[in-house]
Amino acid sequence: MVRGKIQMKKIENSTSRQVTFSKRRNGLLKKAYELSVLCEAEVAVIIFSQKGRVYEYSNAGALSIFLVQFVFDNHGWQKLLEKLAMSTSLDCGVSEPAKCYLVQA
């Protein structure tokens, strides 16, 4: 039995779209984990949902390295760091949420 090829277009039904997002998100995070284990690669994945939730996977500090690099290269990533810090409810005693996330990482 062969799987049918799907068209790459927006899923109009919101329930179906959410189910597809959830399944594909979990599959992507699983593949990232497998890649990091099998190939000893540093992997960082950040996924933003339609509702603004942040899902991430990283190993061996890959995410913190990734974030630090882009913060210094591009100040537009400051908002990403703030969103990550707020979504993880970090409390590290630092006044700026982005720096708090970097301290925790």
DSSP file (Angstrom, degrees, kcal/mol; ACC not computed):
  #  RESIDUE AA STRUCTURE BP1 BP2  ACC     N-H-->O    O-->H-N    N-H-->O    O-->H-N    TCO  KAPPA ALPHA  PHI   PSI    X-CA   Y-CA   Z-CA
    1    1 A M              0   0    0      0, 0.0     2,-0.4     0, 0.0     0, 0.0   0.000 360.0 360.0 360.0 130.6    0.0    0.0    0.0
    2    2 A V        -     0   0    0      1,-0.0     2,-0.2     0, 0.0     0, 0.0  -0.848 360.0-120.1-108.9 138.0    1.4    3.4   -1.1
    3    3 A R        -     0   0    0     -2,-0.4     2,-0.2     1,-0.1    -1,-0.0  -0.510  32.3-116.8 -72.8 142.5    0.7    6.7    0.6
    4    4 A G        -     0   0    0     -2,-0.2     2,-0.3     1,-0.1    -1,-0.1  -0.487  27.2-109.9 -78.1 151.0   -0.9    9.3   -1.6
    5    5 A K        -     0   0    0     -2,-0.2     2,-0.3     1,-0.0    -1,-0.1  -0.641  33.3-141.3 -80.8 135.0    1.0   12.5   -2.3
    6    6 A I        -     0   0    0     -2,-0.3     2,-0.3     1,-0.0    -1,-0.0  -0.700  13.8-115.7 -98.6 150.2   -0.6   15.5   -0.6
    7    7 A Q        -     0   0    0     -2,-0.3     2,-1.4     1,-0.1    -1,-0.0  -0.631  25.6-125.0 -79.4 139.6   -0.9   19.0   -2.1
    8    8 A M        +     0   0    0     -2,-0.3     2,-0.3     3,-0.0    -1,-0.1  -0.692  65.8 115.0 -87.6  90.3    1.1   21.7   -0.4
    9    9 A K  S    S-     0   0    0     -2,-1.4    -2,-0.0     0, 0.0     3,-0.0  -0.959  74.0 -73.0-149.2 162.8   -1.6   24.2    0.4
   10   10 A K        -     0   0    0     -2,-0.3     2,-0.7     1,-0.1     7,-0.0  -0.310  44.6-123.8 -61.2 136.5   -3.2   25.6    3.6
   11   11 A I        -     0   0    0      1,-0.2     6,-0.1     3,-0.1    -1,-0.1  -0.756  21.0-161.3 -82.2 117.6   -5.5   23.3    5.4
   12   12 A E        +     0   0    0     -2,-0.7     2,-0.5     4,-0.1    -1,-0.2   0.866  68.5  81.9 -72.7 -38.3   -8.8   25.2    5.6
   13   13 A N  S  > S-     0   0    0      1,-0.2     4,-2.5     2,-0.1     5,-0.2  -0.580  71.1-151.5 -72.7 118.9  -10.4   23.1    8.4
   14   14 A S  H  > S+     0   0    0     -2,-0.5     4,-2.2     1,-0.2    -1,-0.2   0.840  93.2  51.1 -64.9 -34.4   -9.0   24.5   11.6
   15   15 A T  H  > S+     0   0    0      2,-0.2     4,-2.3     1,-0.2    -1,-0.2   0.937 112.9  45.1 -67.7 -45.7   -9.3   21.2   13.5
   16   16 A S  H  > S+     0   0    0      1,-0.2     4,-2.6     2,-0.2    -2,-0.2   0.888 112.0  53.4 -63.0 -38.8   -7.5   19.3   10.8
   17   17 A R  H  X S+     0   0    0     -4,-2.5     4,-2.6     2,-0.2    -1,-0.2   0.914 109.8  47.5 -62.7 -43.4   -4.9   22.0   10.6
   18   18 A Q  H  X S+     0   0    0     -4,-2.2     4,-2.6     2,-0.2    -2,-0.2   0.903 112.4  48.9 -65.9 -41.7   -4.2   21.8   14.3
   19   19 A V  H  X S+     0   0    0     -4,-2.3     4,-2.5     2,-0.2     5,-0.2   0.925 113.1  47.6 -63.2 -44.5   -4.0   18.0   14.3
   20   20 A T  H  X S+     0   0    0     -4,-2.6     4,-2.7     2,-0.2     5,-0.3   0.913 111.8  50.5 -63.1 -43.3   -1.6   18.1   11.3
   21   21 A F  H  X S+     0   0    0     -4,-2.6     4,-2.8     1,-0.2     5,-0.2   0.938 111.6  48.0 -59.2 -47.2    0.5   20.7   13.0
   22   22 A S  H  X S+     0   0    0     -4,-2.6     4,-2.3     2,-0.2    -2,-0.2   0.925 114.6  44.6 -62.4 -46.2    0.7   18.7   16.2
   23   23 A K  H  X S+     0   0    0     -4,-2.5     4,-2.2     1,-0.2    -1,-0.2   0.926 116.9  44.7 -65.6 -44.8    1.7   15.5   14.4
   24   24 A R  H  X S+     0   0    0     -4,-2.7     4,-2.6    -5,-0.2    -2,-0.2   0.867 111.6  53.5 -69.7 -35.4    4.2   17.1   12.2
   25   25 A R  H  X S+     0   0    0     -4,-2.8     4,-2.5    -5,-0.3     5,-0.2   0.948 111.3  45.7 -61.3 -48.5    5.7   19.1   15.0
   26   26 A N  H  X S+     0   0    0     -4,-2.3     4,-2.1    -5,-0.2    -2,-0.2   0.891 113.4  50.2 -62.9 -38.6    6.2   15.9   17.1
   27   27 A G  H  X S+     0   0    0     -4,-2.2     4,-2.3     2,-0.2    -1,-0.2   0.902 111.0  48.8 -64.8 -41.3    7.7   14.2   14.0
   28   28 A L  H  X S+     0   0    0     -4,-2.6     4,-2.2     2,-0.2    -2,-0.2   0.912 111.8  48.2 -65.4 -43.0   10.1   17.0   13.4
   29   29 A L  H  X S+     0   0    0     -4,-2.5     4,-2.1     2,-0.2    -1,-0.2   0.879 111.3  51.2 -65.6 -36.9   11.2   17.1   17.0
   30   30 A K  H  X S+     0   0    0     -4,-2.1     4,-2.7    -5,-0.2    -2,-0.2   0.917 110.0  49.1 -65.2 -42.6   11.7   13.4   17.0
   31   31 A K  H  X S+     0   0    0     -4,-2.3     4,-2.6     2,-0.2    -2,-0.2   0.883 109.3  52.7 -64.2 -38.0   13.8   13.6   13.8
   32   32 A A  H  X S+     0   0    0     -4,-2.2     4,-2.1     2,-0.2    -1,-0.2   0.923 110.7  47.4 -62.4 -43.8   15.9   16.3   15.3
   33   33 A Y  H  X S+     0   0    0     -4,-2.1     4,-2.2     2,-0.2    -2,-0.2   0.937 112.4  49.1 -61.5 -47.3   16.6   14.1   18.4
   34   34 A E  H  X S+     0   0    0     -4,-2.7     4,-3.1     1,-0.2     5,-0.3   0.905 110.2  51.1 -60.7 -42.2   17.4   11.1   16.2
   35   35 A L  H  X S+     0   0    0     -4,-2.6     4,-2.0     1,-0.2     6,-0.8   0.905 110.3  49.5 -60.9 -42.0   19.8   13.2   14.1
   36   36 A S  H  X S+     0   0    0     -4,-2.1     4,-0.6    -5,-0.2    -1,-0.2   0.875 117.2  40.5 -66.6 -36.5   21.6   14.5   17.2
   37   37 A V  H  < S+     0   0    0     -4,-2.2    -2,-0.2     2,-0.2    -1,-0.2   0.945 119.5  41.8 -76.8 -49.6   22.0   11.0   18.7
   38   38 A L  H  < S+     0   0    0     -4,-3.1    -3,-0.2     1,-0.2    -2,-0.2   0.861 129.7  25.8 -69.1 -36.9   22.9    9.1   15.5
   39   39 A C  H  < S-     0   0    0     -4,-2.0    -1,-0.2    -5,-0.3    -2,-0.2   0.371  97.0-125.0-110.5   3.4   25.3   11.7   14.0
   40   40 A E     <  +     0   0    0     -4,-0.6     2,-0.3     1,-0.2    -4,-0.2   0.878  57.3 158.1  50.5  41.3   26.4   13.5   17.2
   41   41 A A        -     0   0    0     -6,-0.8     2,-0.7    -5,-0.1    -1,-0.2  -0.653  49.5-118.0 -93.2 149.8   25.3   16.7   15.5
   42   42 A E        -     0   0    0     -2,-0.3     2,-0.4    -3,-0.1    18,-0.1  -0.810  42.7-174.7 -85.3 119.9   24.4   19.9   17.4
   43   43 A V        +     0   0    0     -2,-0.7    16,-1.4    16,-0.1     2,-0.4  -0.945  17.6 177.5-124.6 136.2   20.8   20.4   16.6
   44   44 A A  E     -A   58   0A   0     -2,-0.4     2,-0.4    14,-0.2    14,-0.2  -0.985   4.4-179.7-137.2 127.7   18.4   23.3   17.5
   45   45 A V  E     -A   57   0A   0     12,-2.8    12,-2.0    -2,-0.4     2,-0.4  -0.995   4.0-174.2-128.6 130.0   14.8   23.5   16.3
   46   46 A I  E     -A   56   0A   0     -2,-0.4     2,-0.4    10,-0.2    10,-0.2  -0.994   5.5-175.6-124.3 127.9   12.4   26.4   17.1
   47   47 A I  E     -A   55   0A   0      8,-3.3     8,-3.0    -2,-0.4     2,-0.5  -0.988   9.8-159.2-126.4 130.1    8.8   26.1   16.1
   48   48 A F  E     -A   54   0A   0     -2,-0.4     6,-0.2     6,-0.2     2,-0.1  -0.933  15.4-143.1-106.7 126.8    6.2   28.9   16.6
   49   49 A S    >   -     0   0    0      4,-2.8     3,-1.5    -2,-0.5     6,-0.0  -0.312  29.6-103.6 -80.0 170.9    2.5   27.8   16.5
   50   50 A Q  T 3  S+     0   0    0      1,-0.3    -1,-0.1     2,-0.1    -2,-0.0   0.794 124.0  53.4 -63.9 -28.0   -0.3   29.9   15.0
   51   51 A K  T 3  S-     0   0    0      2,-0.1    -1,-0.3     1,-0.0    -3,-0.0   0.391 124.8-102.1 -88.7   3.1   -1.3   30.9   18.5
   52   52 A G  S <  S+     0   0    0     -3,-1.5     2,-0.2     1,-0.3    -2,-0.1   0.531  71.5 146.0  91.9   6.6    2.2   32.1   19.3
   53   53 A R        -     0   0    0      1,-0.0    -4,-2.8    -5,-0.0     2,-0.5  -0.504  40.7-137.5 -75.5 148.5    3.4   29.2   21.4
   54   54 A V  E     -A   48   0A   0     -6,-0.2     2,-0.4    -2,-0.2    -6,-0.2  -0.920  19.0-175.8-111.7 129.8    7.1   28.3   21.2
   55   55 A Y  E     +A   47   0A   0     -8,-3.0    -8,-3.3    -2,-0.5     2,-0.3  -0.978  13.8 172.9-120.9 136.8    8.3   24.7   20.9
   56   56 A E  E     -A   46   0A   0     -2,-0.4     2,-0.4   -10,-0.2   -10,-0.2  -0.988  20.9-170.3-145.6 153.5   12.0   23.9   20.9
   57   57 A Y  E     +A   45   0A   0    -12,-2.0   -12,-2.8    -2,-0.3     2,-0.3  -0.993  19.1 157.3-137.4 137.7   14.5   21.1   21.0
   58   58 A S  E     -A   44   0A   0     -2,-0.4     2,-0.3   -14,-0.2   -14,-0.2  -0.985  20.0-155.3-154.1 156.0   18.2   21.4   21.4
   59   59 A N  S >  S+     0   0    0    -16,-1.4     3,-2.5    -2,-0.3   -16,-0.1  -0.945  71.1   6.4-129.0 153.1   21.1   19.3   22.5
   60   60 A A  T 3  S-     0   0    0     -2,-0.3    -1,-0.1     1,-0.3   -18,-0.0   0.779 126.9 -58.7  50.7  36.2   24.5   20.1   24.0
   61   61 A G  T 3> S+     0   0    0     -3,-0.1     4,-2.1   -18,-0.1    -1,-0.3   0.640  96.9 137.4  74.7  13.2   23.8   23.8   24.2
   62   62 A A  H <>  +     0   0    0     -3,-2.5     4,-2.4   -19,-0.2   -18,-0.2   0.881  69.9  51.4 -61.8 -38.5   23.1   24.2   20.5
   63   63 A L  H  > S+     0   0    0    -20,-0.3     4,-2.8     2,-0.2    -1,-0.2   0.919 109.5  48.3 -67.4 -42.8   20.1   26.4   21.1
   64   64 A S  H  > S+     0   0    0      2,-0.2     4,-2.5     1,-0.2     5,-0.2   0.897 112.9  48.7 -65.4 -38.3   22.0   28.8   23.4
   65   65 A I  H  X S+     0   0    0     -4,-2.1     4,-2.3     2,-0.2    -2,-0.2   0.927 112.7  49.0 -63.5 -44.7   24.9   29.1   20.9
   66   66 A F  H  X S+     0   0    0     -4,-2.4     4,-1.9    -5,-0.2    -2,-0.2   0.925 113.8  45.3 -59.7 -47.7   22.4   29.7   18.1
   67   67 A L  H  X S+     0   0    0     -4,-2.8     4,-2.2     2,-0.2    -2,-0.2   0.908 112.2  49.9 -67.1 -43.0   20.5   32.4   20.0
   68   68 A V  H  X S+     0   0    0     -4,-2.5     4,-2.0    -5,-0.2     5,-0.2   0.917 109.5  52.8 -62.2 -43.1   23.7   34.2   21.2
   69   69 A Q  H  X S+     0   0    0     -4,-2.3     4,-1.6     1,-0.2    -1,-0.2   0.924 113.7  41.6 -59.1 -46.1   25.1   34.2   17.7
   70   70 A F  H  X S+     0   0    0     -4,-1.9     4,-2.4     2,-0.2     7,-0.4   0.772 108.6  59.1 -78.1 -25.3   21.9   35.8   16.2
   71   71 A V  H  < S+     0   0    0     -4,-2.2    -1,-0.2     2,-0.2    -2,-0.2   0.937 112.8  39.4 -64.7 -44.4   21.4   38.3   19.1
   72   72 A F  H  < S+     0   0    0     -4,-2.0    -2,-0.2    -5,-0.2    -1,-0.2   0.805 121.1  44.4 -76.3 -28.3   24.9   39.8   18.4
   73   73 A D  H  < S+     0   0    0     -4,-1.6     2,-0.3     1,-0.3    -2,-0.2   0.800 127.5  18.9 -83.1 -30.1   24.5   39.6   14.6
   74   74 A N    ><  -     0   0    0     -4,-2.4     3,-1.7    -5,-0.1    -1,-0.3  -0.915  57.2-157.9-149.3 112.6   21.0   40.9   14.3
   75   75 A H  G >  S+     0   0    0     -2,-0.3     3,-1.8     1,-0.3     4,-0.3   0.650  86.9  79.8 -68.8 -13.7   19.1   42.9   17.0
   76   76 A G  G >  S+     0   0    0      1,-0.3     3,-0.8     2,-0.2     4,-0.4   0.705  80.7  68.1 -63.4 -19.1   15.8   41.8   15.4
   77   77 A W  G <> S+     0   0    0     -3,-1.7     4,-2.2    -7,-0.4    -1,-0.3   0.538  74.0  88.1 -78.9  -5.4   16.2   38.5   17.2
   78   78 A Q  H <> S+     0   0    0     -3,-1.8     4,-2.3     1,-0.2    -1,-0.2   0.901  86.3  52.6 -57.4 -41.0   15.7   40.3   20.6
   79   79 A K  H <> S+     0   0    0     -3,-0.8     4,-2.4    -4,-0.3    -1,-0.2   0.880 106.2  53.6 -64.0 -37.9   11.9   39.7   20.2
   80   80 A L  H  > S+     0   0    0     -4,-0.4     4,-2.5     2,-0.2    -1,-0.2   0.932 109.5  47.8 -61.4 -45.4   12.5   36.0   19.6
   81   81 A L  H  X S+     0   0    0     -4,-2.2     4,-2.7     1,-0.2    -2,-0.2   0.903 111.2  50.3 -62.7 -41.2   14.5   35.8   22.8
   82   82 A E  H  X S+     0   0    0     -4,-2.3     4,-2.5     2,-0.2    -1,-0.2   0.907 110.6  49.8 -63.9 -40.3   11.9   37.7   24.8
   83   83 A K  H  X S+     0   0    0     -4,-2.4     4,-2.3     2,-0.2    -2,-0.2   0.916 112.2  47.5 -64.6 -42.7    9.2   35.4   23.4
   84   84 A L  H  X S+     0   0    0     -4,-2.5     4,-1.5     2,-0.2    -2,-0.2   0.917 112.2  49.7 -63.0 -43.1   11.2   32.3   24.4
   85   85 A A  H  <>S+     0   0    0     -4,-2.7     5,-1.4     1,-0.2     4,-0.4   0.907 113.4  45.7 -64.2 -41.4   11.9   33.7   27.9
   86   86 A M  H ><5S+     0   0    0     -4,-2.5     3,-0.8     1,-0.2    -1,-0.2   0.875 110.8  53.0 -69.3 -36.8    8.2   34.5   28.4
   87   87 A S  H 3<5S+     0   0    0     -4,-2.3    -1,-0.2     1,-0.2    -2,-0.2   0.765 111.6  45.5 -72.3 -24.1    7.0   31.1   27.1
   88   88 A T  T 3<5S-     0   0    0     -4,-1.5    -1,-0.2    -5,-0.2    -2,-0.2   0.436 102.0-133.2 -98.2   0.6    9.3   29.2   29.5
   89   89 A S  T < 5 -     0   0    0     -3,-0.8     2,-0.2    -4,-0.4    -3,-0.2   0.910  36.1-176.4  50.1  52.8    8.4   31.3   32.6
   90   90 A L      < -     0   0    0     -5,-1.4     2,-0.4     7,-0.1    -1,-0.2  -0.530  17.7-171.6 -80.7 145.9   12.0   31.8   33.6
   91   91 A D        +     0   0    0     -2,-0.2    -1,-0.0     9,-0.1    -6,-0.0  -0.848  27.2 142.4-137.7 100.0   12.9   33.6   36.8
   92   92 A C        -     0   0    0     -2,-0.4     3,-0.1     2,-0.2    -1,-0.1   0.330  69.3-105.5-122.8   6.0   16.6   34.2   37.1
   93   93 A G  S    S+     0   0    0      1,-0.3     2,-0.4     2,-0.1    -2,-0.0   0.602  77.9 129.9  82.0   9.9   16.7   37.7   38.7
   94   94 A V        -     0   0    0      1,-0.1    -1,-0.3     2,-0.1    -2,-0.2  -0.830  57.4-138.6 -99.6 138.2   17.8   39.5   35.5
   95   95 A S  S    S+     0   0    0     -2,-0.4    -1,-0.1    -3,-0.1     3,-0.1   0.829  86.6  62.9 -68.5 -33.0   15.7   42.5   34.5
   96   96 A E  S  > S-     0   0    0      1,-0.1     4,-1.9    -3,-0.0     3,-0.3  -0.829  74.5-145.5 -98.4 126.8   15.6   41.7   30.8
   97   97 A P  H  > S+     0   0    0      0, 0.0     4,-2.2     0, 0.0     5,-0.2   0.856  98.4  56.0 -57.6 -37.7   13.8   38.5   29.8
   98   98 A A  H  > S+     0   0    0      1,-0.2     4,-1.8     2,-0.2     5,-0.1   0.923 109.3  45.4 -63.2 -43.1   16.1   37.9   26.8
   99   99 A K  H  > S+     0   0    0     -3,-0.3     4,-2.3     1,-0.2    -1,-0.2   0.849 108.9  57.8 -67.7 -32.7   19.2   37.9   29.1
  100  100 A C  H  X S+     0   0    0     -4,-1.9     4,-2.3     2,-0.2    -1,-0.2   0.915 105.4  50.0 -61.9 -42.7   17.4   35.7   31.6
  101  101 A Y  H  X S+     0   0    0     -4,-2.2     4,-2.2     1,-0.2    -1,-0.2   0.913 110.8  48.9 -63.0 -41.6   16.9   33.1   28.9
  102  102 A L  H  < S+     0   0    0     -4,-1.8    -1,-0.2     1,-0.2    -2,-0.2   0.863 109.7  52.1 -67.2 -35.0   20.6   33.2   28.0
  103  103 A V  H  < S+     0   0    0     -4,-2.3    -1,-0.2     1,-0.2    -2,-0.2   0.920 111.8  46.5 -65.0 -42.7   21.6   32.9   31.7
  104  104 A Q  H  <        0   0    0     -4,-2.3    -2,-0.2     1,-0.3    -1,-0.2   0.861 360.0 360.0 -67.9 -36.3   19.3   29.8   32.1
  105  105 A A     <        0   0    0     -4,-2.2    -1,-0.3    -5,-0.2    -2,-0.2   0.506 360.0 360.0 -69.8 360.0   20.7   28.2   28.9
